[in-house]
Amino acid sequence: MPSHNEQVQPTPFDVVAPTPAEPTTSAGEQRREGAPPWVLPALGGLLLLAVLVIFWLPERVSTPAPTPAASDPAAQATTTPAPDASQRAPAGPDASPWSDAQMAKLRKETQDVLGELLEVQERLEERGVQRWAAEQFAEVAAIATAGDELYRSREYAQAKERYQDGLKQLQALEAGIPAELARQLALANEALESGDIEQASSALDMADAIEAGNAEAAALRQRVEALPQLLGLLESASQAEDSGDYETAIAQLKEAVALDPLHKRSSGELEHVSAAYQELQFNNAMTEGYTALDANQFDSARKAFKRAAQLQPGSTEAASALQEVETAATAYRLAALQASGGRDEQAERWQQAVSAYESAQKIDPNVLFAREGLARSRDRARLDKQFRAAIDEPQRLSDAAVAKATEQMLLVARKITPRGPVLSGQIEQLERLLKQANTPITVALRSDLETEVTVYKVAKLGKFDRHELRLRPGTYTAVGSRMGYRDVRQDFTVTHDGAPPIVTIACTEAI
């Protein structure tokens, strides 16, 4: 330690000019503005005074330990003893204005950081940080306390680092407020979905602390208020579903959804129960359809399967069942037509058989039984028609051409094997009629000896009183004519049934 008698050697330092609060003016400007002439000598005196204070005064005055300034919040906050010489800034004759200036600057920076930290802290406390980030906030408090200890020890650089660490963490907490608000709202929503009213209310209280008047939180709180009623509806719907009363369950779930359209569980349950009910209705319709199908009740089956298709649009099962109905109905109808055609053939109802096989071909042109059945039935139906016409009009057999054609028809019919009783009876009956047609019957004709008598297509008989003709069965026309009298005409039929007719032809009406 230097004695007071030794000459003090000044410590070299750079003088840092203070930054003026207002822009300075040049000497020329001062002169232009009328600056007093004594300004420059005054500045020189002040500079001399500064030199004396720096170099001369320390020799005469011992430097006491520094006392915290009234404006130093860290110094005011504690009464701990001053740190030892190794921890505090140098003082006394060894101190330098430059070091003191740097120390003051560093202290000021430290105070600025601390001030910013306190501002962020206050904002966070206003938004309830102790409730949603208590641990992190406590860690920052511990860091700030450590910074205070370093500040009181005048270790400003280390204190500044601590304050900066705490500030960064608080800033991170502040930046995370939107995320924390979103988390609390999500927790409230999750609790609402799970039916935990207490948890939902707690999360909303936290959200209100973070951001009072938040619109989403207000909407969630309204939903929470409706939650007890909604939970009651869900429970009732569940009981109804368990008992198989799907309609009641669906009605209650719809009421729950109307009460809170955003409640996912209600919507999900409604969708689930509706789907289950639809599935039940679908299965019932399919069962009904197949029951009707097994009973060949195709219309009923078709209606049931169509109802199933409406319940589940795009259902392959319903579409396949409908196709199955059509296939079965077609097969059933074809089988019925085949059986009908067979019965008609057996009964020798050939035209009916033709109609049955033609109907089958309209359904499916490739059906073999219809094609073969038509081949048999059409020829037999044609022959049957001819036989019936010949039998119904036996008088036509008296015509030689007709008789010849009938003989040819009989030749064809006799070759058919096997022959049914209808065809056999027709052949027998037509043979008898043909034989009768070829067997003449004696017919007596009478006149007045004055009338000329002619039998068309037989002979001119002339005038007679009585005349007999041998005629084959059939219908004939006799005509009488006489000069001065009106002609007469008379049709008569010759058959083997009953007595031969007596035909009278005479003109009796004078002109």
Helices and strands as residue ranges (DSSP letters): H 27-33, H 39-51, I 52-56, H 57-60, H 73-76, G 92-94, H 97-126, H 129-132, H 134-152, H 156-175, H 177-194, H 197-210, H 215-225, H 227-242, H 246-259, H 264-294, H 298-311, H 316-346, H 350-363, H 368-392, G 394-398, H 400-414, H 421-437, E 441-446, E 452-455, E 459-462, E 466-471, E 474-481, E 488-494, E 502-504
